[in-house]
Amino acid sequence: MAKYSRIEVASQMKENGMVPLFFHSDIELSKKVLKACYDGGSRLMEFTSRGDFAHEVFGALNKYALAELPGMILGVGSITDAASASLYMSLGANFIVTPVFREDIAIACNRRKVLWSPGCGTLTEIARAEELGCEIVKLFPADIYGPEFIKAIKGPCPWTSIMPTGGVYPTVESLSSWLNAGATCVGLGSQLISKDILDNKDFDALTTKVSQVLDIIKEIRK
């Protein structure tokens, strides 16, 4: 069962401005990545369900977060059906992120009052997602659409909250372009938690990088 309500999760997404995305099959390494992001100031992590037995890794990771990282909100991404969403919610997932828009996932999440963020690519999809209770829409793949897409959506629909994922970089230029266009927060995966960091197990570098990104976001929002 989720520890945090969808409103609490949405509020933290807006406050943080950034959601790190990550998957690894090694539980101990995953704990260190999560701790590094936490030490850098992030209070959110999207664990992407992309490997065999990923739910087992998530279960262990969420138990660790609950015991050792107060305030850390762990959710799951790359979910494509309601059964998978239900499985992860039974393991305590606090939010569900999907690459596609599916009403069955919306129903499963809303039944438990868990935030769900569907991947949308048109205003019609976004409007339908909001009708089904979506707080923050995922724009994916964001690099195909660009910041101008968000600016165009926010014109007729200023209430819409959008999280671009894919094509966002941890730089002043990239973050400025998305946030100034109206993005509520951004999703950052391998551009933040890079292969080099994982291969070298340089978790101090990850902590520094996360802290720098959050500082950049705060500066842009001033």
TAWOZI-V789198 format. One record per backbone hydrogen bond with DSSP energy under -0.5 kcal/mol. NH is the residue of the N-H (numbers start at 0). CO is the residue of the C=O. Records with the same first field share a line. If there is no record, write none. Layout:
NH = CO + CO
This chain:
5 = 112
8 = 4
9 = 5
10 = 6
11 = 7
12 = 8
13 = 9
14 = 10
15 = 11
16 = 12
18 = 185
19 = 43
20 = 187
21 = 45
26 = 24
29 = 25
30 = 26
31 = 27
32 = 28
33 = 29
34 = 30
35 = 31
36 = 32
37 = 33
38 = 34
39 = 35
40 = 37
41 = 36
44 = 72
45 = 19
46 = 44 + 74
47 = 21 + 45
48 = 76
49 = 47
53 = 50
55 = 52
56 = 52
57 = 53
58 = 54
59 = 55
60 = 56
61 = 57
62 = 58
63 = 59
64 = 60
65 = 61
66 = 62
67 = 63
68 = 63 + 64
71 = 68
72 = 42
73 = 71
74 = 44
75 = 94
76 = 46
78 = 96
84 = 80
85 = 81
86 = 82
87 = 83
88 = 84
89 = 85
90 = 86 + 87
91 = 88
92 = 87
93 = 73
95 = 114
96 = 75
97 = 116
101 = 99
105 = 101
106 = 102
107 = 103
108 = 104
109 = 105
110 = 106
111 = 107 + 108
112 = 109
113 = 108
114 = 93
116 = 95
117 = 115
118 = 99
119 = 117 + 137
125 = 121
126 = 122
127 = 123
128 = 124
129 = 125
130 = 126
131 = 127
132 = 129
133 = 128
136 = 160
137 = 117
138 = 136 + 162
139 = 119 + 137
141 = 138 + 164
142 = 165
143 = 140
144 = 140 + 141
145 = 141
148 = 145
149 = 145
150 = 146
151 = 147
152 = 148
153 = 149
154 = 150
155 = 151
156 = 152
159 = 156
162 = 136
163 = 161 + 184
164 = 138
165 = 186
170 = 168
174 = 170
175 = 171
176 = 172
177 = 173
178 = 174
179 = 175
180 = 176
181 = 178
182 = 177
183 = 161
184 = 161
185 = 16
186 = 163
187 = 18
191 = 188
192 = 188
193 = 191
197 = 193
198 = 194
199 = 195
200 = 196
201 = 196
202 = 200
205 = 201
206 = 202
207 = 203
208 = 204
209 = 205
210 = 206
211 = 207
212 = 208
213 = 209
214 = 210
215 = 211
216 = 212
217 = 213
218 = 214
219 = 215
220 = 216
221 = 217 + 218
